[in-house]
Amino acid sequence: MPPRSRAPWPLVAVFTAGYLAAYLLPTVVGSLSAGLGLTPAQAGLVGSTLLSGSATAGFTLASRVERYGPRRLARCGLLLATTGYGCAALTSSVPLVVAGAAFGGFGSGTATAVAAAGFAGRRDPHRASALGLLTVSATAGALYLTLPHLGGGHALPFASIALVAAAVWPATARLESGHDTGEAPAPGAPLPRPRSGLVLAGSLLCWSMAQNALWGVSGRIGVTQAGLSEVTVGAVFAAALGAGLLGVTAAGALGARLGRAVPIGVGTVVIAGCVAVSSAADGLVTFAAGEILWNACYPVVLSYVIGLAASLDPRGRWAVLVGSASSLGVACGPVTGSVLSERAGYPGMGLVLGTLLLLLAVPLTAVALHTSGRPLVAGAVRRRGGAPAAVVAGTAGPGAGPVPQMGAPEQRVTEIPVPVPSRRRTAQRAYRLARPSDAPH
C-alpha cells in the first residue's frame, strides 16, 4: 500500500476509473435500450452483467492486492476496462457488447479493489474515500452534461468509461509495485471482527441494490412518468451529481465530529424518503427535488460506510469485500428495478425500496456504534489505562513511537521464567546483612 505520507491522488484516480461505470449506469442502460433495441429488462440485465463482473473481481482479489502489488493489479484492471468497454463501444452485436461489458466490469472491479485496499491503509480512510467519491461524482456529472449533446446510441457511454480508464493509466506509476514494501503480511491471517464485517457486507449489498434499483430506471421515470426530455433528464442528473459533490465536500470537512453512526443512520432514513419521492414524481419539480436530495446524501453515507469498512482491517480486506458486496448489490439493482416497476409501477417500487432502506438503517447503525470507540488493540484498554489510553494512542501523530495501527492484531505475549528465591534463602541473607561486622576495630 502507498506510504502514509504520500498523497492519495493516484489511488483517487484509480478509484474514479473503477467506480465510474456504476455512476453512469442509467445512461448505459438507457442507451442499450434505445441503441440496440433491447427491452428495459434486457438492458438492465446487461448492466447487471457489467457490475457482476466488477463484484467478482473484488471478491477474488480481496486478499491478494498486497501479494500481486497495487501497481500491477491496477494496470491490469485499467487495461481490461479500456479493452472491454472499447470493444463494447465499437460493435453492435449484442453478444459482443455483453462480453465487452463483462470484461470491462471485471477491470473496473480490479481497479476499485486496489483503491479500496489503499484507502484502508491510510491514516484517514474516510478522507481518502471522500476524495474518491468527490472525483468520480465530478467526472460523472461532466459526462451527464456532455453525452446527451453528442448523439444517441450505446457507443458513447462505453467509450467514455474506456477513455477515462486509459487516461488514468499514467497515475499507476506512483503506486507500489509490490516489491517496495519491506515485510510481506502473513498469508492466511484471519479477518478481524468477522461478525461486524459480515453484517456490514450483507447490509450494504441490500442497501446498494435498493438504491440502484431506482437509479437504473431513473431515466425512464423522468422521460415516461414525469414527461421530461432526454436533455432535461441529463441536466437533472448533472445537478444531482453536483449536489453529491457538495455533500461529499461537507462530509470530508465534517470528518469524524459526529462519528459514523449518525451520518449513516440518519442519511439512510433521508435517502429512503427521497427514493419514495423520486419514484412517484409526475413533473420536473418533484423529480428534480427527489434526485438532487437523494444524490446529495448517497455519497455522504457511502463515504462513511467505506471508512467504517476500512477501519475493520488496516490491510483493506474488509474494505474490498464490503465494496464488492456493494457492487453485487448494484449489479442486482437494474433487474430488481425493472421487475418491480413492471409489477407494481414506479410509485409502488419506490415504497418497497424505501421500506427496505428504513429496515437496513438499523444494522448499519448498529455496526457503526459497535465498532466506534473500540480499543486499537484487543485488550489494550483493559490492561493499559482504559479509554484515555486509547484516545491518546488514536490521536498521536506519526512520531508518537511504536503505536499499533487501528485494528492491528495484538502481539503475542511470551512468558519468561524468572527464578524466585525460597523463603529460607531470603531469611538467611537478611540475617547475614543484619549481623554486626566481625572485622577488628
For each residue, the residues with C-beta under 8 A, 3 or more apart:
1: 66 70 117 118 120 121 122 176 181 316
2: 6 8 10 11 70 118 121 122 174 175 176
3: 6
4: 121 122 123 398
5: 398
6: 2 3 174
7: 10
8: 2 11 12 118 119 122 128 131
9: 12 13 131 171
10: 2 7 13 14 171 172 174 175
11: 2 8 14 15 114 115 118 119 128 132 175
12: 8 9 15 16 115 128 131 132 135
13: 9 10 16 17 135 168 171
14: 10 11 17 18 74 77 78 111 112 114 115 118 168 171 172 175
15: 11 12 18 19 111 112 115 116 119 132 135 136
16: 12 13 19 20 132 135 136 139 164 168
17: 13 14 20 78 81 108 111 164 165 167 168
18: 14 15 21 54 77 81 107 108 109 110 111 112 113 114 115
19: 15 16 22 23 108 112 132 133 136
20: 16 17 23 24 108 136 139 140 161 164
21: 18 24 25 28 50 51 54 85 104 105 108 161
22: 19 25 51 54 108 212 327 330
23: 19 20 136 137 139 140 241
24: 20 21 27 28 140 143 144 157 160 161
25: 21 22 28 29 47 51 212 215 216 330 333 334
26: 29 30 215 216 217 218 219 237
27: 24 30 31 143 144 147 157 219 234
28: 21 24 25 31 32 46 47 50 154 157 158
29: 25 26 32 33 40 43 44 46 47 216 217 219 334
30: 26 27 33 34 43 219 220
31: 27 28 34 35 152 153 154 156 157
32: 28 29 35 36 38 42 43 46 47 97 154
33: 29 30 36 37 38 39 40 42 43
34: 30 31 152 153 154
35: 31 32 152 153 154 155
36: 32 33 43 92 94 97 154
37: 33
38: 32 33 42 43 46 94
39: 33 42 43
40: 29 33 43 44 217 220 338 342
41: 44 45 335 338 339 342
42: 32 33 38 39 45 46
43: 29 30 32 33 36 38 39 40 46 47 334
44: 29 40 41 47 48 216 217 334 335 337 338
45: 41 42 48 49 334 335
46: 28 29 32 38 42 43 49 50 97 98 101
47: 25 28 29 32 43 44 50 51 101 216 331 334
48: 44 45 51 52 331 332 333 334 335
49: 45 46 52 53 98 101 102 105 331
50: 21 28 46 47 53 54 101 102 104 105 108 331
51: 21 22 25 47 48 54 55 105 327 328 330 331 333
52: 48 49 55 56 102 105 328 331
53: 49 50 56 57 101 102 103 104 105 106 108 109
54: 18 21 22 50 51 57 58 105 106 108 109 112 324 327 330 331
55: 51 52 58 59 109 324 325 327 328 330 331
56: 52 53 59 60 106 109 324
57: 53 54 60 61 77 105 106 107 108 109 110 112 113 324
58: 54 55 61 62 109 112 113 116 320 321 323 324 327
59: 55 56 62 321 324
60: 56 57 64
61: 57 58 64 65 68 73 109 110 113 320
62: 58 59 65 113 317 320 321 324
63: 67 317
64: 60 61 67 68 73
65: 61 62 68 69 70 73 113 114 117 316 320
66: 1 69 117 178 181 184 185 315
67: 63 64 178 184 187
68: 61 64 65 72 73 178
69: 65 66 72 73 176 177 178 179
70: 1 2 65 73 74 114 117 118 175 176 178
71: 74 75 172 173 175 176 177 178
72: 68 69 75 76 177 178
73: 61 64 65 68 69 70 76 77 110 113 114
74: 14 70 71 77 78 110 111 114 115 172 175
75: 71 72 78 79 169 172
76: 72 73 79 80 107 110
77: 14 18 57 73 74 80 81 106 107 108 109 110 111 112 113 114
78: 14 17 74 75 81 82 107 111 165 166 168 169 172
79: 75 76 82 83 107
80: 76 77 83 84 103 104 106 107 110
81: 17 18 77 78 84 85 104 107 108 111 161 162 165
82: 78 79 85 86 107 162 165 166 169
83: 79 80 86 87 103 104 107 162
84: 80 81 87 88 99 100 101 102 103 104 105 106 107 162
85: 21 81 82 88 89 100 101 104 158 159 161 162 165
86: 82 83 89 90 100 158 159 162
87: 83 84 90 91 96 99 100 103
88: 84 85 91 96 97 99 100 101 104 154 158
89: 85 86 100 154 155 156 158 159 162
90: 86 87 155
91: 87 88 96 97 100
92: 36 97
93: 96 97
94: 36 38 97 98
95: 98 99
96: 87 88 91 93 99 100
97: 32 36 46 88 91 92 93 94 100 101 154
98: 46 49 94 95 101 102
99: 84 87 88 95 96 102 103
100: 84 85 86 87 88 89 91 96 97 103 104 158
101: 46 47 49 50 53 84 85 88 97 98 104 105 158
102: 49 50 52 53 84 98 99 105 106
103: 53 80 83 84 87 99 100 106 107
104: 21 50 53 80 81 83 84 85 88 100 101 107 108 158 161 162
105: 21 49 50 51 52 53 54 57 84 101 102 108 109
106: 53 54 56 57 77 80 84 102 103 109 110
107: 18 57 76 77 78 79 80 81 82 83 84 103 104 110 111 165
108: 17 18 19 20 21 22 50 53 54 57 77 81 104 105 111 112 161 165
109: 18 53 54 55 56 57 58 61 77 105 106 112 113 324 327
110: 18 57 61 73 74 76 77 80 106 107 113 114
111: 14 15 17 18 74 77 78 81 107 108 114 115 165 168
112: 14 15 18 19 54 57 58 77 108 109 115 116 323 327
113: 18 57 58 61 62 65 73 77 109 110 116 117 320 323 324
114: 11 14 18 65 70 73 74 77 110 111 117 118 175
115: 11 12 14 15 18 74 111 112 118 119 132
116: 15 58 112 113 119 120 306 310 316 319 320 323
117: 1 65 66 70 113 114 120 121 315 316 317 319 320
118: 1 2 8 11 14 70 114 115 121 122 128 175 316
119: 8 11 15 115 116 122 125 128 129 132 306 310 316 319
120: 1 116 117 125 309 310 311 313 314 315 316 318 319
121: 1 2 4 117 118 314 315 316
122: 1 2 4 8 118 119 125 127 128
123: 4 398
124: 127 128 255
125: 119 120 122 128 129 306 307 310 311 319
126: 129 130 251 252 255 256 303 304 306 307 310
127: 122 124 130 131 252 255
128: 8 11 12 118 119 122 124 125 131 132
129: 119 125 126 132 133 302 303 306 307 310
130: 126 127 133 134 248 249 251 252 303
131: 8 9 12 127 128 134 135 252
132: 11 12 15 16 19 115 119 128 129 135 136
133: 19 129 130 136 137 244 248 299 302 303
134: 130 131 137 138 245 248 249 252 299
135: 12 13 15 16 131 132 138 139
136: 15 16 19 20 23 132 133 139 140
137: 23 133 134 140 141 241 242 244 245 248 299
138: 134 135 141 142 241 245
139: 16 20 23 135 136 142 143 164
140: 20 23 24 136 137 143 144 241
141: 137 138 144 145 237 238 241 242 244 245
142: 138 139 145 146 238
143: 24 27 139 140 146 147 157 160
144: 24 27 140 141 147 148 234 235 237 238 241
145: 141 142 148 234 235 238
146: 142 143 149 150
147: 27 143 144 150 156 157 160 234
148: 144 145 230 231 234
149: 146 231
150: 146 147 156
151: 156
152: 31 34 35
153: 31 34 35 156
154: 28 31 32 34 35 36 88 89 97 157 158
155: 35 89 90 158 159
156: 31 89 147 150 151 153 159 160
157: 24 27 28 31 143 147 154 160 161
158: 28 85 86 88 89 100 101 104 154 155 161 162
159: 85 86 89 155 156 162 163
160: 24 143 147 156 157 163 164
161: 20 21 24 81 85 104 108 157 158 164 165
162: 81 82 83 84 85 86 89 104 158 159 165 166
163: 159 160 166 167
164: 16 17 20 139 160 161 167 168
165: 17 78 81 82 85 107 108 111 161 162 168 169
166: 78 82 162 163 169
167: 17 163 164 170
168: 13 14 16 17 78 111 164 165 171 172
169: 75 78 82 165 166 172
170: 167 173
171: 9 10 13 14 168 174 175
172: 10 14 71 74 75 78 168 169 175
173: 71 170
174: 2 6 10 171
175: 2 10 11 14 70 71 74 114 118 171 172
176: 1 2 69 70 71 180 181
177: 69 71 72 180
178: 66 67 68 69 70 71 72 181
179: 69
180: 176 177
181: 1 66 176 178 184
182:
183:
184: 66 67 181
185: 66 189 315
186: 189
187: 67
188:
189: 185 186 315 409
190: 194
191: 194 197 313 317 318
192: 197 312 313 318 407 409
193: 196 197 312 313 318 371 407
194: 190 191 197 198
195: 198 199
196: 193 199 200 312 367 370 371
197: 191 192 193 194 200 201 309 312 313 318 321 322
198: 194 195 201 202
199: 195 196 202 203 363 366 367
200: 196 197 203 204 305 308 309 312 318 322 363 364 367
201: 197 198 204 205 318 321 322 325
202: 198 199 205 206 325 363
203: 199 200 206 207 360 363 364 367
204: 200 201 207 208 305 322 325 326 329 364
205: 201 202 208 209 325 326 328 329
206: 202 203 209 210 329 356 360
207: 203 204 210 211 268 326 329 357 360 364
208: 204 205 211 212 325 326 327 328 329 330 333
209: 205 206 212 213 329 330 332 333 336
210: 206 207 213 214 275 329 333 336 353 356 357 360
211: 207 208 214 215 271 275 294 298 333 353 357
212: 22 25 208 209 215 216 329 330 332 333 334 337
213: 209 210 216 217 332 333 334 336 337 340 349 353
214: 210 211 217 218 221 275 278 279 333 337 349 350 353
215: 25 26 211 212 218 333 337
216: 25 26 29 44 47 212 213 333 334 337 338
217: 26 29 40 44 213 214 220 221 334 337 338 341 346 349
218: 26 214 215 221 222 233 237 278 291
219: 26 27 29 30 222 223 233 237
220: 30 40 217 223 224 225 341
221: 214 217 218 224 225 226 278 279 281 287 346
222: 218 219 225 226 228 232 233 236 281 287
223: 219 220 226 227 228 229 230 233
224: 220 221 227
225: 220 221 222 281 282 346
226: 221 222 223 281 282 283 284 286 287
227: 223 224 282 283
228: 222 223 232 233 236 284 287
229: 223 232 233
230: 148 223 233 234
231: 148 149 234 235
232: 222 228 229 235 236 284
233: 218 219 222 223 228 229 230 236 237
234: 27 144 145 147 148 230 231 237 238
235: 144 145 231 232 238 239
236: 222 228 232 233 239 240 284 287 288 291 292
237: 26 141 144 218 219 233 234 240 241 291
238: 141 142 144 145 234 235 241 242
239: 235 236 242 243 288 291 292
240: 236 237 243 244 288 291 292 294 295 296
241: 23 137 138 140 141 144 237 238 244 245 295
242: 137 141 238 239 245 246
243: 239 240 246 247 292 293 295 296
244: 133 137 141 240 241 247 248 295 296 298 299
245: 134 137 138 141 241 242 248 249
246: 242 243 249 250 296
247: 243 244 250 251 295 296 297 298 299 300
248: 130 133 134 137 244 245 251 252 299 300 303
249: 130 134 245 246 252 253
250: 246 247 253 254 300
251: 126 130 247 248 254 263 299 300 303 304
252: 126 127 130 131 134 248 249 255 303
253: 249 250
254: 250 251 257 258 263
255: 124 126 127 252
256: 126 259 260
257: 254
258: 254 262 263
259: 256 262 263 368 372
260: 256 263 264 304 307 308 368 372
261: 264 265 365 368 369 372
262: 258 259 265 266
263: 251 254 258 259 260 266 267 300 301 304
264: 260 261 267 268 301 304 305 308 361 364 365 368
265: 261 262 268 269 361 364 365 368
266: 262 263 269 270
267: 263 264 270 271 297 300 301 304
268: 207 264 265 271 272 301 357 358 360 361 364 365
269: 265 266 272 273 357 358 361
270: 266 267 273 274 293 297
271: 211 267 268 274 275 294 297 298 301 357
272: 268 269 275 276 353 354 355 357 358 361
273: 269 270 276 277 354
274: 270 271 277 278 290 291 293 294 297
275: 210 211 214 271 272 278 279 290 294 350 353 354 357
276: 272 273 279 280 350 351 353 354
277: 273 274 280 281 286 289 290 293 350
278: 214 218 221 274 275 281 286 287 290 291 294 350
279: 214 221 275 276 290 346 347 349 350 351 353
280: 276 277 286 346 347 350
281: 221 222 225 226 277 278 286 287 290
282: 225 226 227 286
283: 226 227 286 287
284: 226 228 232 236 287 288
285: 288 289
286: 226 277 278 280 281 282 283 289 290
287: 221 222 226 228 236 278 281 283 284 290 291
288: 236 239 240 284 285 291 292
289: 277 285 286 292 293
290: 274 275 277 278 279 281 286 287 293 294
291: 218 236 237 239 240 274 278 287 288 294 295
292: 236 239 240 243 288 289 295 296
293: 243 270 274 277 289 290 296 297
294: 211 240 271 274 275 278 290 291 297 298
295: 240 241 243 244 247 291 292 298 299
296: 240 243 244 246 247 292 293 299 300
297: 247 267 270 271 274 293 294 300 301
298: 211 244 247 271 294 295 301 302
299: 133 134 137 244 247 248 251 295 296 302 303
300: 247 248 250 251 263 267 296 297 303 304
301: 263 264 267 268 271 297 298 304 305
302: 129 133 298 299 305 306 326
303: 126 129 130 133 248 251 252 299 300 306 307
304: 126 251 260 263 264 267 300 301 307 308 368
305: 200 204 264 301 302 308 309 322 364
306: 116 119 125 126 129 302 303 309 310 319 322 323
307: 125 126 129 260 303 304 310 311
308: 200 260 264 304 305 311 312 367 368 371
309: 120 197 200 305 306 312 318 319 321 322 323
310: 116 119 120 125 126 129 306 307 313 314 316 318 319
311: 120 125 307 308 371 406 407
312: 192 193 196 197 200 308 309 318 319 371 407
313: 120 191 192 193 197 310 316 317 318 319 407
314: 120 121 310 405 406 407 408
315: 66 117 120 121 185 189
316: 1 65 116 117 118 119 120 121 310 313 319 320
317: 62 63 117 191 313 320 321
318: 120 191 192 193 197 200 201 309 310 312 313 321 322
319: 116 117 119 120 125 306 309 310 312 313 316 322 323
320: 58 61 62 65 113 116 117 316 317 323 324
321: 58 59 62 197 201 309 317 318 324 325
322: 197 200 201 204 305 306 309 318 319 325 326
323: 58 112 113 116 306 309 319 320 326 327
324: 54 55 56 57 58 59 62 109 113 320 321 327 328
325: 55 201 202 204 205 208 321 322 328 329
326: 204 205 207 208 302 322 323 329 330
327: 22 51 54 55 58 109 112 208 323 324 330 331
328: 51 52 55 205 208 324 325 331 332
329: 204 205 206 207 208 209 210 212 325 326 332 333
330: 22 25 51 54 55 208 209 212 326 327 333
331: 47 48 49 50 51 52 54 55 327 328 334
332: 48 209 212 213 328 329 335 336
333: 25 48 51 208 209 210 211 212 213 214 215 216 329 330 336 337
334: 25 29 43 44 45 47 48 212 213 216 217 331 337 338
335: 41 44 45 48 332 338 339
336: 209 210 213 332 333 339 340
337: 44 212 213 214 215 216 217 333 334 340 341 349
338: 40 41 44 216 217 334 335 341 342
339: 41 335 336 342 343
340: 213 336 337 343 344 348 349 352 353
341: 217 220 337 338 344 345 346 349
342: 40 41 338 339
343: 339 340 348
344: 340 341 347 348 349 352
345: 341 348 349
346: 217 221 225 279 280 341 349 350
347: 279 280 344 350 351
348: 340 343 344 345 351 352
349: 213 214 217 279 337 340 341 344 345 346 352 353
350: 214 275 276 277 278 279 280 346 347 353 354
351: 276 279 347 348 354 355
352: 340 344 348 349 355 356
353: 210 211 213 214 272 275 276 279 340 349 350 356 357
354: 272 273 275 276 350 351 357 358
355: 272 351 352 358 359
356: 206 210 352 353 359 360
357: 207 210 211 268 269 271 272 275 353 354 360 361
358: 268 269 272 354 355 361
359: 355 356 362
360: 203 206 207 210 268 356 357 363 364
361: 264 265 268 269 272 357 358 364 365
362: 359 365 366
363: 199 200 202 203 360 366 367
364: 200 203 204 207 264 265 268 305 360 361 367 368
365: 261 264 265 268 361 362 368 369
366: 199 362 363 369 370
367: 196 199 200 203 308 363 364 370 371
368: 259 260 261 264 265 304 308 364 365 371 372
369: 261 365 366 372
370: 196 366 367 374
371: 193 196 308 311 312 367 368 374
372: 259 260 261 368 369
373: 387 390
374: 370 371
375: 378 379 380 381 382 390
376: 380 390 393 394 403 404 405 406 407 408
377: 380 404 408 409 410
378: 375 409 410
379: 375 382 383 410
380: 375 376 377 383 384 389 390 393 410
381: 375 384 385 386 387 389 390
382: 375 379 386
383: 379 380
384: 380 381 389
385: 381 388 389
386: 381 382 389 390
387: 373 381 390 391
388: 385 391 392
389: 380 381 384 385 386 392 393
390: 373 375 376 380 381 386 387 393 394
391: 387 388 394 395
392: 388 389 395 396
393: 376 380 389 390 396 400 403 404
394: 376 390 391 406
395: 391 392
396: 392 393 400 401 403
397: 400
398: 4 5 123
399:
400: 393 396 397 403
401: 396
402:
403: 376 393 396 400
404: 376 377 393 408 410 411
405: 314 376 408
406: 311 314 376 394
407: 192 193 311 312 313 314 376
408: 314 376 377 404 405
409: 189 192 377 378
410: 377 378 379 380 404
411: 404
412:
413:
414:
415:
416:
417:
418:
419:
420:
421: 425 426
422: 425 426
423: 426 427
424: 427 428
425: 421 422 428 429
426: 421 422 423 429 430
427: 423 424 430 431
428: 424 425 431 432
429: 425 426 432 433
430: 426 427 433 434
431: 427 428 434 435
432: 428 429 435
433: 429 430
434: 430 431
435: 431 432
436:
437:
438:
439:
440:
441:
